[in-house]
């Protein structure tokens, strides 16, 4: 492969990774928002451990 073609492929891979990270960030943001809504509506106590567990679970999918 030519250097130019490798550069294009590398650039495409970087963009794909950026898109996936953005998708995961949005997904995680939605999860945290949902936890906040549940906590405020039901008066439930959402511990830090639960939030951290959700974050780790979301990142482990990636």
mmCIF file of the N, C-alpha and C atoms, coordinates in Angstrom:
data_MODEL
# 
_entry.id   MODEL 
# 
loop_
_atom_site.group_PDB 
_atom_site.id 
_atom_site.type_symbol 
_atom_site.label_atom_id 
_atom_site.label_alt_id 
_atom_site.label_comp_id 
_atom_site.label_asym_id 
_atom_site.label_entity_id 
_atom_site.label_seq_id 
_atom_site.pdbx_PDB_ins_code 
_atom_site.Cartn_x 
_atom_site.Cartn_y 
_atom_site.Cartn_z 
_atom_site.occupancy 
_atom_site.B_iso_or_equiv 
_atom_site.pdbx_formal_charge 
_atom_site.auth_seq_id 
_atom_site.auth_comp_id 
_atom_site.auth_asym_id 
_atom_site.auth_atom_id 
_atom_site.pdbx_PDB_model_num 
ATOM 1   N N  . UNK A 1 1  ? 0.839   -1.190 0.000  1.00 0.00 ? 1  UNK A N  1 
ATOM 2   C CA . UNK A 1 1  ? 0.000   0.000  0.000  1.00 0.00 ? 1  UNK A CA 1 
ATOM 3   C C  . UNK A 1 1  ? 0.878   1.246  0.000  1.00 0.00 ? 1  UNK A C  1 
ATOM 4   N N  . UNK A 1 2  ? 0.344   2.277  -0.606 1.00 0.00 ? 2  UNK A N  1 
ATOM 5   C CA . UNK A 1 2  ? 1.093   3.525  -0.637 1.00 0.00 ? 2  UNK A CA 1 
ATOM 6   C C  . UNK A 1 2  ? 0.937   4.257  0.685  1.00 0.00 ? 2  UNK A C  1 
ATOM 7   N N  . UNK A 1 3  ? 1.856   5.144  0.945  1.00 0.00 ? 3  UNK A N  1 
ATOM 8   C CA . UNK A 1 3  ? 1.796   5.927  2.186  1.00 0.00 ? 3  UNK A CA 1 
ATOM 9   C C  . UNK A 1 3  ? 0.507   6.746  2.242  1.00 0.00 ? 3  UNK A C  1 
ATOM 10  N N  . UNK A 1 4  ? 0.119   7.295  1.085  1.00 0.00 ? 4  UNK A N  1 
ATOM 11  C CA . UNK A 1 4  ? -1.087  8.115  1.033  1.00 0.00 ? 4  UNK A CA 1 
ATOM 12  C C  . UNK A 1 4  ? -2.319  7.287  1.416  1.00 0.00 ? 4  UNK A C  1 
ATOM 13  N N  . UNK A 1 5  ? -2.400  6.095  0.876  1.00 0.00 ? 5  UNK A N  1 
ATOM 14  C CA . UNK A 1 5  ? -3.555  5.230  1.161  1.00 0.00 ? 5  UNK A CA 1 
ATOM 15  C C  . UNK A 1 5  ? -3.576  4.821  2.636  1.00 0.00 ? 5  UNK A C  1 
ATOM 16  N N  . UNK A 1 6  ? -2.408  4.526  3.185  1.00 0.00 ? 6  UNK A N  1 
ATOM 17  C CA . UNK A 1 6  ? -2.334  4.188  4.607  1.00 0.00 ? 6  UNK A CA 1 
ATOM 18  C C  . UNK A 1 6  ? -2.775  5.373  5.462  1.00 0.00 ? 6  UNK A C  1 
ATOM 19  N N  . UNK A 1 7  ? -2.389  6.565  5.036  1.00 0.00 ? 7  UNK A N  1 
ATOM 20  C CA . UNK A 1 7  ? -2.787  7.772  5.766  1.00 0.00 ? 7  UNK A CA 1 
ATOM 21  C C  . UNK A 1 7  ? -4.290  7.965  5.762  1.00 0.00 ? 7  UNK A C  1 
ATOM 22  N N  . UNK A 1 8  ? -4.915  7.689  4.618  1.00 0.00 ? 8  UNK A N  1 
ATOM 23  C CA . UNK A 1 8  ? -6.375  7.806  4.509  1.00 0.00 ? 8  UNK A CA 1 
ATOM 24  C C  . UNK A 1 8  ? -7.045  6.775  5.406  1.00 0.00 ? 8  UNK A C  1 
ATOM 25  N N  . UNK A 1 9  ? -6.557  5.545  5.393  1.00 0.00 ? 9  UNK A N  1 
ATOM 26  C CA . UNK A 1 9  ? -7.148  4.500  6.242  1.00 0.00 ? 9  UNK A CA 1 
ATOM 27  C C  . UNK A 1 9  ? -6.995  4.848  7.719  1.00 0.00 ? 9  UNK A C  1 
ATOM 28  N N  . UNK A 1 10 ? -5.833  5.375  8.076  1.00 0.00 ? 10 UNK A N  1 
ATOM 29  C CA . UNK A 1 10 ? -5.598  5.760  9.464  1.00 0.00 ? 10 UNK A CA 1 
ATOM 30  C C  . UNK A 1 10 ? -6.567  6.867  9.879  1.00 0.00 ? 10 UNK A C  1 
ATOM 31  N N  . UNK A 1 11 ? -6.768  7.825  8.990  1.00 0.00 ? 11 UNK A N  1 
ATOM 32  C CA . UNK A 1 11 ? -7.680  8.925  9.263  1.00 0.00 ? 11 UNK A CA 1 
ATOM 33  C C  . UNK A 1 11 ? -9.115  8.417  9.435  1.00 0.00 ? 11 UNK A C  1 
ATOM 34  N N  . UNK A 1 12 ? -9.514  7.483  8.576  1.00 0.00 ? 12 UNK A N  1 
ATOM 35  C CA . UNK A 1 12 ? -10.860 6.912  8.678  1.00 0.00 ? 12 UNK A CA 1 
ATOM 36  C C  . UNK A 1 12 ? -11.033 6.163  9.988  1.00 0.00 ? 12 UNK A C  1 
ATOM 37  N N  . UNK A 1 13 ? -10.014 5.425  10.401 1.00 0.00 ? 13 UNK A N  1 
ATOM 38  C CA . UNK A 1 13 ? -10.074 4.695  11.682 1.00 0.00 ? 13 UNK A CA 1 
ATOM 39  C C  . UNK A 1 13 ? -10.216 5.672  12.844 1.00 0.00 ? 13 UNK A C  1 
ATOM 40  N N  . UNK A 1 14 ? -9.461  6.762  12.800 1.00 0.00 ? 14 UNK A N  1 
ATOM 41  C CA . UNK A 1 14 ? -9.544  7.759  13.864 1.00 0.00 ? 14 UNK A CA 1 
ATOM 42  C C  . UNK A 1 14 ? -10.945 8.349  13.941 1.00 0.00 ? 14 UNK A C  1 
ATOM 43  N N  . UNK A 1 15 ? -11.529 8.646  12.786 1.00 0.00 ? 15 UNK A N  1 
ATOM 44  C CA . UNK A 1 15 ? -12.885 9.203  12.755 1.00 0.00 ? 15 UNK A CA 1 
ATOM 45  C C  . UNK A 1 15 ? -13.896 8.194  13.305 1.00 0.00 ? 15 UNK A C  1 
ATOM 46  N N  . UNK A 1 16 ? -13.732 6.923  12.931 1.00 0.00 ? 16 UNK A N  1 
ATOM 47  C CA . UNK A 1 16 ? -14.644 5.881  13.419 1.00 0.00 ? 16 UNK A CA 1 
ATOM 48  C C  . UNK A 1 16 ? -14.567 5.772  14.936 1.00 0.00 ? 16 UNK A C  1 
ATOM 49  N N  . UNK A 1 17 ? -13.366 5.859  15.470 1.00 0.00 ? 17 UNK A N  1 
ATOM 50  C CA . UNK A 1 17 ? -13.185 5.787  16.927 1.00 0.00 ? 17 UNK A CA 1 
ATOM 51  C C  . UNK A 1 17 ? -13.845 6.992  17.587 1.00 0.00 ? 17 UNK A C  1 
ATOM 52  N N  . UNK A 1 18 ? -13.679 8.188  17.002 1.00 0.00 ? 18 UNK A N  1 
ATOM 53  C CA . UNK A 1 18 ? -14.312 9.387  17.549 1.00 0.00 ? 18 UNK A CA 1 
ATOM 54  C C  . UNK A 1 18 ? -15.830 9.225  17.586 1.00 0.00 ? 18 UNK A C  1 
ATOM 55  N N  . UNK A 1 19 ? -16.400 8.698  16.511 1.00 0.00 ? 19 UNK A N  1 
ATOM 56  C CA . UNK A 1 19 ? -17.849 8.505  16.440 1.00 0.00 ? 19 UNK A CA 1 
ATOM 57  C C  . UNK A 1 19 ? -18.303 7.528  17.519 1.00 0.00 ? 19 UNK A C  1 
ATOM 58  N N  . UNK A 1 20 ? -17.575 6.414  17.674 1.00 0.00 ? 20 UNK A N  1 
ATOM 59  C CA . UNK A 1 20 ? -17.956 5.431  18.689 1.00 0.00 ? 20 UNK A CA 1 
ATOM 60  C C  . UNK A 1 20 ? -17.860 6.022  20.092 1.00 0.00 ? 20 UNK A C  1 
ATOM 61  N N  . UNK A 1 21 ? -16.815 6.820  20.338 1.00 0.00 ? 21 UNK A N  1 
ATOM 62  C CA . UNK A 1 21 ? -16.675 7.434  21.658 1.00 0.00 ? 21 UNK A CA 1 
ATOM 63  C C  . UNK A 1 21 ? -17.804 8.413  21.920 1.00 0.00 ? 21 UNK A C  1 
ATOM 64  N N  . UNK A 1 22 ? -18.201 9.169  20.899 1.00 0.00 ? 22 UNK A N  1 
ATOM 65  C CA . UNK A 1 22 ? -19.322 10.103 21.056 1.00 0.00 ? 22 UNK A CA 1 
ATOM 66  C C  . UNK A 1 22 ? -20.612 9.353  21.342 1.00 0.00 ? 22 UNK A C  1 
ATOM 67  N N  . UNK A 1 23 ? -20.835 8.246  20.630 1.00 0.00 ? 23 UNK A N  1 
ATOM 68  C CA . UNK A 1 23 ? -22.036 7.447  20.863 1.00 0.00 ? 23 UNK A CA 1 
ATOM 69  C C  . UNK A 1 23 ? -22.062 6.929  22.296 1.00 0.00 ? 23 UNK A C  1 
ATOM 70  N N  . UNK A 1 24 ? -20.917 6.437  22.767 1.00 0.00 ? 24 UNK A N  1 
ATOM 71  C CA . UNK A 1 24 ? -20.856 5.913  24.137 1.00 0.00 ? 24 UNK A CA 1 
ATOM 72  C C  . UNK A 1 24 ? -21.066 7.022  25.153 1.00 0.00 ? 24 UNK A C  1 
ATOM 73  N N  . UNK A 1 25 ? -20.518 8.202  24.883 1.00 0.00 ? 25 UNK A N  1 
ATOM 74  C CA . UNK A 1 25 ? -20.692 9.331  25.800 1.00 0.00 ? 25 UNK A CA 1 
ATOM 75  C C  . UNK A 1 25 ? -22.160 9.730  25.884 1.00 0.00 ? 25 UNK A C  1 
ATOM 76  N N  . UNK A 1 26 ? -22.846 9.745  24.734 1.00 0.00 ? 26 UNK A N  1 
ATOM 77  C CA . UNK A 1 26 ? -24.276 10.076 24.728 1.00 0.00 ? 26 UNK A CA 1 
ATOM 78  C C  . UNK A 1 26 ? -25.084 9.024  25.470 1.00 0.00 ? 26 UNK A C  1 
ATOM 79  N N  . UNK A 1 27 ? -24.737 7.760  25.244 1.00 0.00 ? 27 UNK A N  1 
ATOM 80  C CA . UNK A 1 27 ? -25.421 6.663  25.919 1.00 0.00 ? 27 UNK A CA 1 
ATOM 81  C C  . UNK A 1 27 ? -25.243 6.780  27.431 1.00 0.00 ? 27 UNK A C  1 
ATOM 82  N N  . UNK A 1 28 ? -24.021 7.061  27.834 1.00 0.00 ? 28 UNK A N  1 
ATOM 83  C CA . UNK A 1 28 ? -23.701 7.196  29.251 1.00 0.00 ? 28 UNK A CA 1 
ATOM 84  C C  . UNK A 1 28 ? -24.408 8.401  29.853 1.00 0.00 ? 28 UNK A C  1 
ATOM 85  N N  . UNK A 1 29 ? -24.442 9.492  29.109 1.00 0.00 ? 29 UNK A N  1 
ATOM 86  C CA . UNK A 1 29 ? -25.124 10.693 29.567 1.00 0.00 ? 29 UNK A CA 1 
ATOM 87  C C  . UNK A 1 29 ? -26.600 10.405 29.801 1.00 0.00 ? 29 UNK A C  1 
ATOM 88  N N  . UNK A 1 30 ? -27.202 9.656  28.887 1.00 0.00 ? 30 UNK A N  1 
ATOM 89  C CA . UNK A 1 30 ? -28.606 9.277  29.042 1.00 0.00 ? 30 UNK A CA 1 
ATOM 90  C C  . UNK A 1 30 ? -28.832 8.417  30.273 1.00 0.00 ? 30 UNK A C  1 
ATOM 91  N N  . UNK A 1 31 ? -27.909 7.495  30.521 1.00 0.00 ? 31 UNK A N  1 
ATOM 92  C CA . UNK A 1 31 ? -28.010 6.625  31.696 1.00 0.00 ? 31 UNK A CA 1 
ATOM 93  C C  . UNK A 1 31 ? -27.930 7.441  32.974 1.00 0.00 ? 31 UNK A C  1 
ATOM 94  N N  . UNK A 1 32 ? -26.996 8.369  33.023 1.00 0.00 ? 32 UNK A N  1 
ATOM 95  C CA . UNK A 1 32 ? -26.842 9.190  34.227 1.00 0.00 ? 32 UNK A CA 1 
ATOM 96  C C  . UNK A 1 32 ? -28.049 10.100 34.422 1.00 0.00 ? 32 UNK A C  1 
ATOM 97  N N  . UNK A 1 33 ? -28.584 10.635 33.318 1.00 0.00 ? 33 UNK A N  1 
ATOM 98  C CA . UNK A 1 33 ? -29.780 11.469 33.406 1.00 0.00 ? 33 UNK A CA 1 
ATOM 99  C C  . UNK A 1 33 ? -30.948 10.645 33.926 1.00 0.00 ? 33 UNK A C  1 
ATOM 100 N N  . UNK A 1 34 ? -31.099 9.431  33.401 1.00 0.00 ? 34 UNK A N  1 
ATOM 101 C CA . UNK A 1 34 ? -32.178 8.547  33.833 1.00 0.00 ? 34 UNK A CA 1 
ATOM 102 C C  . UNK A 1 34 ? -32.043 8.241  35.325 1.00 0.00 ? 34 UNK A C  1 
ATOM 103 N N  . UNK A 1 35 ? -30.828 7.994  35.779 1.00 0.00 ? 35 UNK A N  1 
ATOM 104 C CA . UNK A 1 35 ? -30.617 7.722  37.205 1.00 0.00 ? 35 UNK A CA 1 
ATOM 105 C C  . UNK A 1 35 ? -31.005 8.935  38.046 1.00 0.00 ? 35 UNK A C  1 
ATOM 106 N N  . UNK A 1 36 ? -30.663 10.107 37.552 1.00 0.00 ? 36 UNK A N  1 
ATOM 107 C CA . UNK A 1 36 ? -31.014 11.338 38.264 1.00 0.00 ? 36 UNK A CA 1 
ATOM 108 C C  . UNK A 1 36 ? -32.515 11.531 38.348 1.00 0.00 ? 36 UNK A C  1 
ATOM 109 N N  . UNK A 1 37 ? -33.209 11.267 37.241 1.00 0.00 ? 37 UNK A N  1 
ATOM 110 C CA . UNK A 1 37 ? -34.669 11.394 37.209 1.00 0.00 ? 37 UNK A CA 1 
ATOM 111 C C  . UNK A 1 37 ? -35.304 10.392 38.162 1.00 0.00 ? 37 UNK A C  1 
ATOM 112 N N  . UNK A 1 38 ? -34.832 9.147  38.117 1.00 0.00 ? 38 UNK A N  1 
ATOM 113 C CA . UNK A 1 38 ? -35.374 8.124  39.013 1.00 0.00 ? 38 UNK A CA 1 
ATOM 114 C C  . UNK A 1 38 ? -35.152 8.512  40.468 1.00 0.00 ? 38 UNK A C  1 
ATOM 115 N N  . UNK A 1 39 ? -33.974 9.035  40.749 1.00 0.00 ? 39 UNK A N  1 
ATOM 116 C CA . UNK A 1 39 ? -33.656 9.410  42.129 1.00 0.00 ? 39 UNK A CA 1 
ATOM 117 C C  . UNK A 1 39 ? -34.544 10.550 42.594 1.00 0.00 ? 39 UNK A C  1 
ATOM 118 N N  . UNK A 1 40 ? -34.793 11.528 41.720 1.00 0.00 ? 40 UNK A N  1 
ATOM 119 C CA . UNK A 1 40 ? -35.591 12.677 42.135 1.00 0.00 ? 40 UNK A CA 1 
ATOM 120 C C  . UNK A 1 40 ? -37.078 12.327 42.221 1.00 0.00 ? 40 UNK A C  1 
ATOM 121 N N  . UNK A 1 41 ? -37.571 11.456 41.356 1.00 0.00 ? 41 UNK A N  1 
ATOM 122 C CA . UNK A 1 41 ? -38.992 11.115 41.354 1.00 0.00 ? 41 UNK A CA 1 
ATOM 123 C C  . UNK A 1 41 ? -39.356 10.152 42.482 1.00 0.00 ? 41 UNK A C  1 
ATOM 124 N N  . UNK A 1 42 ? -38.544 9.127  42.628 1.00 0.00 ? 42 UNK A N  1 
ATOM 125 C CA . UNK A 1 42 ? -38.892 8.105  43.603 1.00 0.00 ? 42 UNK A CA 1 
ATOM 126 C C  . UNK A 1 42 ? -38.294 8.336  44.966 1.00 0.00 ? 42 UNK A C  1 
ATOM 127 N N  . UNK A 1 43 ? -37.504 9.368  45.092 1.00 0.00 ? 43 UNK A N  1 
ATOM 128 C CA . UNK A 1 43 ? -36.843 9.615  46.360 1.00 0.00 ? 43 UNK A CA 1 
ATOM 129 C C  . UNK A 1 43 ? -35.795 8.556  46.664 1.00 0.00 ? 43 UNK A C  1 
ATOM 130 N N  . UNK A 1 44 ? -35.410 7.797  45.630 1.00 0.00 ? 44 UNK A N  1 
ATOM 131 C CA . UNK A 1 44 ? -34.420 6.742  45.828 1.00 0.00 ? 44 UNK A CA 1 
ATOM 132 C C  . UNK A 1 44 ? -33.040 7.364  46.013 1.00 0.00 ? 44 UNK A C  1 
ATOM 133 N N  . UNK A 1 45 ? -32.232 6.680  46.747 1.00 0.00 ? 45 UNK A N  1 
ATOM 134 C CA . UNK A 1 45 ? -30.863 7.133  46.942 1.00 0.00 ? 45 UNK A CA 1 
ATOM 135 C C  . UNK A 1 45 ? -29.984 6.381  45.952 1.00 0.00 ? 45 UNK A C  1 
ATOM 136 N N  . UNK A 1 46 ? -29.392 7.133  45.040 1.00 0.00 ? 46 UNK A N  1 
ATOM 137 C CA . UNK A 1 46 ? -28.502 6.515  44.068 1.00 0.00 ? 46 UNK A CA 1 
ATOM 138 C C  . UNK A 1 46 ? -27.082 6.733  44.578 1.00 0.00 ? 46 UNK A C  1 
ATOM 139 N N  . UNK A 1 47 ? -26.450 5.642  44.998 1.00 0.00 ? 47 UNK A N  1 
ATOM 140 C CA . UNK A 1 47 ? -25.108 5.751  45.535 1.00 0.00 ? 47 UNK A CA 1 
ATOM 141 C C  . UNK A 1 47 ? -24.067 5.945  44.447 1.00 0.00 ? 47 UNK A C  1 
ATOM 142 N N  . UNK A 1 48 ? -22.951 6.471  44.853 1.00 0.00 ? 48 UNK A N  1 
ATOM 143 C CA . UNK A 1 48 ? -21.856 6.696  43.920 1.00 0.00 ? 48 UNK A CA 1 
ATOM 144 C C  . UNK A 1 48 ? -21.400 5.372  43.315 1.00 0.00 ? 48 UNK A C  1 
ATOM 145 N N  . UNK A 1 49 ? -21.410 4.323  44.102 1.00 0.00 ? 49 UNK A N  1 
ATOM 146 C CA . UNK A 1 49 ? -20.987 3.011  43.600 1.00 0.00 ? 49 UNK A CA 1 
ATOM 147 C C  . UNK A 1 49 ? -21.861 2.558  42.432 1.00 0.00 ? 49 UNK A C  1 
ATOM 148 N N  . UNK A 1 50 ? -23.150 2.786  42.537 1.00 0.00 ? 50 UNK A N  1 
ATOM 149 C CA . UNK A 1 50 ? -24.067 2.406  41.461 1.00 0.00 ? 50 UNK A CA 1 
ATOM 150 C C  . UNK A 1 50 ? -23.788 3.163  40.178 1.00 0.00 ? 50 UNK A C  1 
ATOM 151 N N  . UNK A 1 51 ? -23.498 4.451  40.310 1.00 0.00 ? 51 UNK A N  1 
ATOM 152 C CA . UNK A 1 51 ? -23.184 5.273  39.137 1.00 0.00 ? 51 UNK A CA 1 
ATOM 153 C C  . UNK A 1 51 ? -21.879 4.813  38.520 1.00 0.00 ? 51 UNK A C  1 
ATOM 154 N N  . UNK A 1 52 ? -20.879 4.560  39.355 1.00 0.00 ? 52 UNK A N  1 
ATOM 155 C CA . UNK A 1 52 ? -19.584 4.094  38.859 1.00 0.00 ? 52 UNK A CA 1 
ATOM 156 C C  . UNK A 1 52 ? -19.742 2.755  38.153 1.00 0.00 ? 52 UNK A C  1 
ATOM 157 N N  . UNK A 1 53 ? -20.563 1.879  38.716 1.00 0.00 ? 53 UNK A N  1 
ATOM 158 C CA . UNK A 1 53 ? -20.811 0.568  38.099 1.00 0.00 ? 53 UNK A CA 1 
ATOM 159 C C  . UNK A 1 53 ? -21.433 0.746  36.715 1.00 0.00 ? 53 UNK A C  1 
ATOM 160 N N  . UNK A 1 54 ? -22.383 1.662  36.592 1.00 0.00 ? 54 UNK A N  1 
ATOM 161 C CA . UNK A 1 54 ? -23.028 1.933  35.301 1.00 0.00 ? 54 UNK A CA 1 
ATOM 162 C C  . UNK A 1 54 ? -22.014 2.460  34.293 1.00 0.00 ? 54 UNK A C  1 
ATOM 163 N N  . UNK A 1 55 ? -21.136 3.343  34.757 1.00 0.00 ? 55 UNK A N  1 
ATOM 164 C CA . UNK A 1 55 ? -20.120 3.900  33.865 1.00 0.00 ? 55 UNK A CA 1 
ATOM 165 C C  . UNK A 1 55 ? -19.185 2.800  33.388 1.00 0.00 ? 55 UNK A C  1 
ATOM 166 N N  . UNK A 1 56 ? -18.718 1.971  34.307 1.00 0.00 ? 56 UNK A N  1 
ATOM 167 C CA . UNK A 1 56 ? -17.817 0.880  33.936 1.00 0.00 ? 56 UNK A CA 1 
ATOM 168 C C  . UNK A 1 56 ? -18.498 -0.080 32.974 1.00 0.00 ? 56 UNK A C  1 
ATOM 169 N N  . UNK A 1 57 ? -19.783 -0.362 33.227 1.00 0.00 ? 57 UNK A N  1 
ATOM 170 C CA . UNK A 1 57 ? -20.529 -1.272 32.355 1.00 0.00 ? 57 UNK A CA 1 
ATOM 171 C C  . UNK A 1 57 ? -20.650 -0.661 30.959 1.00 0.00 ? 57 UNK A C  1 
ATOM 172 N N  . UNK A 1 58 ? -20.944 0.625  30.889 1.00 0.00 ? 58 UNK A N  1 
ATOM 173 C CA . UNK A 1 58 ? -21.059 1.305  29.602 1.00 0.00 ? 58 UNK A CA 1 
ATOM 174 C C  . UNK A 1 58 ? -19.749 1.299  28.841 1.00 0.00 ? 58 UNK A C  1 
ATOM 175 N N  . UNK A 1 59 ? -18.657 1.514  29.542 1.00 0.00 ? 59 UNK A N  1 
ATOM 176 C CA . UNK A 1 59 ? -17.350 1.534  28.885 1.00 0.00 ? 59 UNK A CA 1 
ATOM 177 C C  . UNK A 1 59 ? -16.882 0.135  28.504 1.00 0.00 ? 59 UNK A C  1 
ATOM 178 N N  . UNK A 1 60 ? -17.303 -0.862 29.278 1.00 0.00 ? 60 UNK A N  1 
ATOM 179 C CA . UNK A 1 60 ? -16.863 -2.225 28.959 1.00 0.00 ? 60 UNK A CA 1 
ATOM 180 C C  . UNK A 1 60 ? -17.487 -2.717 27.660 1.00 0.00 ? 60 UNK A C  1 
ATOM 181 N N  . UNK A 1 61 ? -18.648 -2.177 27.287 1.00 0.00 ? 61 UNK A N  1 
ATOM 182 C CA . UNK A 1 61 ? -19.274 -2.543 26.020 1.00 0.00 ? 61 UNK A CA 1 
ATOM 183 C C  . UNK A 1 61 ? -18.420 -2.076 24.852 1.00 0.00 ? 61 UNK A C  1 
ATOM 184 N N  . UNK A 1 62 ? -17.711 -0.967 25.056 1.00 0.00 ? 62 UNK A N  1 
ATOM 185 C CA . UNK A 1 62 ? -16.866 -0.407 24.008 1.00 0.00 ? 62 UNK A CA 1 
ATOM 186 C C  . UNK A 1 62 ? -15.597 -1.210 23.930 1.00 0.00 ? 62 UNK A C  1 
# 
